[in-house]
Structures are given as C-alpha cells and as structure tokens.
Amino acid sequence: MNWKQESIQWDGKKRTFQWAGPDPHQFHSDKGSALAFAFHGSSSSSESMKGLGLESWVEKEHAWLVLPNGIGGGWNDERPRRAESTGYADDPGFILAIKDWITNRFPVEPEKTLGAGFSNGAMLCQRLAARIPEHFQALASVCGAIPTAIAETALEVHPVSQYIFLGGKDTVIGNEFSDRYKWGEILTAQQTLDWWSNKWIQAGLKIENEANLSLGALENGVDLQETTLFFNQGKSITLAEWSPGGHFWPGSSEIKWRDETGCAVSLADRIWSFFDRQGIQGVED
C-alpha cells in the first residue's frame, strides 16, 4: 500500500494524516469514489489502523482511505478528560478540512463519505454522528459507544446509518461492567443502539424490519452475531456482537467468519458490506 503523509493547519494547530487511493485508471471520467476515514484509539496513531483489513477498501472497493492523527494520541469525543487532554480540539472541523483537501484533488463523491473508528476513535464516530451527521453516509464504531456528554446534550439528530461492534469480554467499553460505564462516561453498546433508535423515531423515521444474522466461525470457533434495525429512508443500525472479543479490533489475518455466501470475511470486510448496503458504490467494474 502506497501511503502518503500530509499535514494541514487547523484551529491554530498543525494536524497530520495519511492517505491512500486507488489506481486512477480504474475510474470513469464522470464517476468518483467513496471517501473513508479510519480513526485510531487513544494513546495511539494512524499507524495502528494498518493491517486490520482496511487496505482492501482501497484495493478491492476502490475507495480513498484516510488515516488521521489525533492530538496527543487521542480524540476529543466530548468526555471531559478527553476534551481537556486534546485542548478541546475541533476534531469534527479537522475531519471536514481533510475531506475538503481530498475532494479538491481527487475524484471523490463528497456525499459518499464514511467513517470507522476504534475505541476513542469509535467515540469520535459517535460525536460525528451526533454533531455533523449530514456530512457522512455511514459510520462504524468498533469497541466504542456514545459518550454520556453527547447523549445528554444532543437534541434533534439527522439519521446516519451505523455499524456498532461489541466484544463480549470488553471490560473497557460495551457493557454495564465496563469501567467507562461505571464512571458515567459512556452508555453501553445496547443503550447506544436504543438511544439512536429513539432519536431516529423522534425525527420521524419508523422501524420497518429487524433481522438477526449469525456469521459462521471460520478459525476462531465462535460466530459473529448481527442484529440490524431497518428504518425507512434507507437507514439502518447494526449491533454486531462477538462473545470472546475483548477491547481490540479483530485482525484480518487472524480472525475471520463466513458470510452469507460462504466467503471468509474480516471485520473490515463486514463493515464495508454494511457501508455498501447504504448505497456506497465506488466505481463501475
């Protein structure tokens, strides 16, 4: 993968990111592609998002992929200590600035903007869904839930489809036994699903169907369970639960499941499949 390093000035600070794009010869002149962001966890950097299967989004799905860096190894997800440690960073504004930088240079369709994050990066996705949802078509939160600070202050929300992954043994985030939940910092994954569902219903959407799917275990011995709420207007929320999972993003080479067609898929593959169902089409084959 040919990653390129860039930096921009935003909110009085030098902010950095990496990006990679597909072969331009694969594009039709009148057709752009999707733009996907991947946000690292706390005390980390964009490097940690490599090797998780996300590279296939560039190579197979013909999307542009951006790996931004937070401030001090983290993101302002509106939890008080995170906001303070990042200097109250305007991370949503930073992400939109990168979006402008990319779309002004490459054949990207701005309305096909996606985001996926791990842990602190997942909670940034929750912030984006609550604060600037009109700029995204779908978001995925891996080992993350909505911070209480957002849940208590967000009023009307513009629905943006979401994929939420939960590890059954994640004691950091995800269930009522996790530290962040006990400290009052976040909701559980199920409460996050319920919170968004209620907000969407308040916004006038209706649940049209609920589907449960079990993806067969390939090498790890435990199925991935997905529950999806389908709303009108083409919106959906999926809660994916993998019982042996801890506070980590299952790597593409070590952990895979079999999808509905029997093909081996990673979590990154599964997230993209969710994105694709929202109408994401990168380029004609």
C-alpha positions in Angstrom: 0.0 0.0 0.0 1.4 3.4 -1.0 0.6 5.6 1.9 1.3 9.3 1.6 1.8 11.7 4.5 0.2 15.1 4.7 -0.3 18.0 7.1 -2.7 20.9 7.3 -3.2 23.8 9.7 -6.5 23.6 11.5 -7.7 25.6 14.5 -4.2 27.0 15.1 -2.5 23.6 15.1 -0.6 21.5 12.7 -2.6 18.4 12.1 -1.4 15.3 10.2 -2.9 12.4 8.3 -2.1 9.6 5.9 -4.0 8.7 2.8 -4.1 6.1 0.0 -6.1 6.0 -3.1 -7.0 3.5 -5.9 -5.5 3.3 -9.3 -6.9 6.4 -11.2 -7.1 4.3 -14.4 -10.0 2.3 -12.8 -12.2 5.4 -12.7 -14.7 6.5 -15.4 -14.2 10.2 -16.1 -17.7 11.1 -14.8 -17.7 8.9 -11.7 -16.0 9.4 -8.4 -15.5 7.1 -5.5 -16.2 6.8 -1.8 -14.0 8.5 0.8 -13.4 6.5 4.0 -11.9 7.7 7.3 -10.4 5.4 9.9 -9.8 6.8 13.4 -7.3 5.2 15.8 -7.8 4.6 19.5 -6.3 6.5 22.5 -2.6 6.7 23.1 -2.0 5.7 19.5 -1.7 7.0 16.0 -2.7 6.3 12.4 -0.1 3.6 12.1 -2.3 1.4 14.4 -5.0 1.2 11.8 -2.9 -0.5 9.3 -3.1 -4.3 8.9 -6.7 -4.6 10.0 -8.1 -5.3 6.6 -8.9 -1.7 5.8 -6.4 -1.7 2.9 -8.9 -3.8 1.0 -11.2 -0.7 0.9 -8.6 0.9 -1.4 -7.6 -2.2 -3.4 -10.9 -4.0 -3.7 -13.6 -1.3 -3.1 -11.7 1.4 -5.0 -12.3 3.9 -2.2 -10.0 6.6 -0.9 -8.8 5.9 2.6 -7.6 8.5 5.1 -6.0 7.7 8.5 -5.9 11.0 10.5 -3.9 11.5 13.7 -5.5 12.8 16.9 -3.8 15.3 19.3 -1.6 13.7 21.9 -2.6 10.3 20.6 -6.3 10.9 21.2 -9.6 12.5 20.0 -11.9 14.9 21.6 -15.0 12.7 21.9 -16.6 15.3 24.4 -15.8 13.3 27.5 -14.4 15.9 29.9 -11.0 14.4 30.3 -10.6 13.8 26.6 -11.8 17.2 25.7 -9.2 18.7 28.1 -6.3 16.4 27.1 -6.8 17.4 23.4 -7.0 21.1 24.2 -10.7 21.0 23.3 -9.8 20.1 19.8 -12.3 20.8 17.0 -11.9 17.3 15.6 -15.1 17.3 13.5 -13.8 20.5 11.8 -10.4 18.8 11.2 -12.1 15.9 9.6 -14.1 18.1 7.3 -11.0 20.1 6.4 -9.3 16.8 5.3 -12.5 16.0 3.4 -12.2 19.3 1.5 -8.5 18.7 0.9 -9.1 15.2 -0.6 -12.2 16.1 -2.7 -10.5 19.2 -4.1 -7.7 17.0 -5.5 -9.1 13.6 -6.4 -12.2 12.0 -8.0 -14.3 11.6 -4.8 -18.0 12.0 -4.4 -18.4 14.0 -1.2 -21.8 12.6 -0.3 -20.2 9.1 -0.2 -18.2 9.8 3.0 -17.7 7.0 5.5 -16.0 6.7 8.9 -14.9 3.9 11.1 -13.1 4.1 14.5 -11.7 2.0 17.3 -12.2 2.8 21.0 -11.6 6.5 21.4 -11.9 6.7 17.6 -15.2 4.9 17.8 -16.5 7.5 20.2 -15.3 10.2 17.8 -17.6 8.5 15.2 -20.4 8.8 17.7 -19.6 12.5 18.0 -19.6 12.9 14.2 -23.0 11.1 14.0 -24.4 13.5 16.6 -22.8 16.8 15.6 -22.2 16.7 11.8 -24.2 13.7 10.5 -25.1 15.4 7.3 -21.5 15.0 6.1 -21.5 11.2 6.4 -23.4 8.4 4.7 -22.5 5.7 7.3 -20.3 5.3 10.4 -18.8 2.3 12.2 -17.9 2.2 15.9 -15.6 -0.7 16.9 -15.3 -1.2 20.7 -16.9 2.2 21.4 -20.3 3.6 22.5 -21.8 7.1 22.7 -20.3 9.3 25.5 -22.8 10.5 28.1 -21.8 14.1 27.4 -23.1 13.7 23.9 -26.2 11.6 24.8 -27.3 14.3 27.3 -26.8 17.3 25.0 -27.7 16.1 21.5 -31.2 17.3 20.5 -32.6 16.5 17.1 -30.3 14.4 15.1 -30.0 13.8 11.3 -30.0 10.0 10.9 -26.8 8.4 9.6 -26.6 4.6 9.3 -24.3 3.0 11.9 -22.5 -0.3 12.5 -21.6 -0.9 16.1 -19.2 -3.8 17.1 -19.1 -5.2 20.6 -16.7 -7.7 22.1 -18.4 -9.8 24.8 -15.3 -9.6 27.1 -14.6 -5.9 26.6 -14.4 -4.7 30.2 -13.3 -1.2 29.0 -16.3 -0.3 26.8 -19.5 -2.1 25.8 -21.4 -3.4 28.8 -22.6 -2.5 32.3 -19.4 -3.9 33.9 -17.0 -1.7 31.9 -15.0 1.0 33.6 -16.1 3.8 31.4 -19.8 2.9 32.0 -19.3 2.7 35.8 -17.6 6.1 35.7 -20.6 7.6 34.0 -18.6 8.4 30.8 -20.4 6.3 28.3 -23.6 4.3 27.6 -23.4 0.5 26.9 -23.4 -0.7 23.3 -27.1 -1.8 23.7 -28.0 1.5 25.2 -26.2 3.3 22.3 -28.3 1.3 19.9 -31.5 2.2 21.8 -30.5 5.8 22.1 -30.0 6.2 18.3 -33.2 4.3 17.5 -35.2 6.5 19.8 -33.7 9.6 18.3 -34.5 8.5 14.8 -38.1 7.7 15.7 -38.4 11.2 17.2 -37.1 12.5 13.9 -39.9 10.8 12.1 -38.4 7.5 11.0 -40.1 4.2 11.5 -38.6 0.7 12.1 -39.7 -1.4 9.1 -37.9 -4.7 10.0 -35.5 -6.3 12.4 -33.1 -9.0 11.2 -30.8 -11.3 13.1 -27.8 -13.0 11.3 -25.2 -15.4 12.5 -21.9 -15.4 10.6 -20.3 -18.8 10.9 -17.0 -19.1 12.7 -14.0 -20.0 10.5 -10.9 -20.4 12.7 -11.9 -18.8 16.0 -14.8 -21.2 16.9 -17.4 -18.5 17.8 -19.9 -17.0 15.4 -20.4 -13.2 14.9 -24.0 -12.2 15.7 -25.5 -9.3 14.0 -28.8 -7.6 14.9 -30.0 -5.0 12.4 -32.8 -2.5 12.7 -34.0 -1.4 9.3 -35.7 2.0 9.1 -37.5 3.8 6.3 -35.5 6.3 4.2 -32.9 3.6 3.7 -31.3 3.9 7.2 -30.2 1.1 9.4 -28.3 0.3 12.6 -26.4 -2.9 13.2 -25.2 -4.2 16.5 -22.5 -6.9 15.9 -21.6 -9.0 18.9 -18.6 -11.4 19.2 -18.7 -13.1 22.5 -14.9 -13.8 23.0 -13.8 -10.4 21.8 -12.0 -8.1 24.2 -11.0 -4.5 23.7 -9.4 -4.9 20.3 -10.2 -4.8 16.6 -10.1 -8.4 15.3 -7.3 -8.5 12.8 -7.9 -9.6 9.3 -5.4 -12.3 9.1 -6.1 -14.0 12.5 -9.9 -13.8 12.8 -12.5 -14.3 10.1 -16.1 -15.5 9.7 -18.1 -17.0 6.8 -20.6 -14.6 5.4 -24.0 -15.4 3.8 -22.2 -16.7 0.6 -19.7 -18.8 2.5 -16.8 -16.5 1.8 -14.3 -15.8 4.6 -14.6 -12.2 5.8 -12.9 -10.0 8.4 -14.5 -7.3 10.5 -13.2 -4.7 8.0 -15.0 -6.7 5.2 -18.2 -6.9 7.2 -18.1 -3.1 7.9 -17.7 -2.4 4.2 -20.6 -4.8 3.4 -22.7 -2.7 5.7 -21.4 0.5 4.0 -22.2 -1.0 0.6 -25.8 -1.6 1.7 -26.2 2.1 2.3 -25.7 2.7 -1.4 -21.9 3.1 -1.5 -20.6 2.2 -4.9 -17.0 3.2 -5.6 -16.5 2.6 -9.3 -18.0 0.5 -12.1 -16.2 -2.7 -12.8 
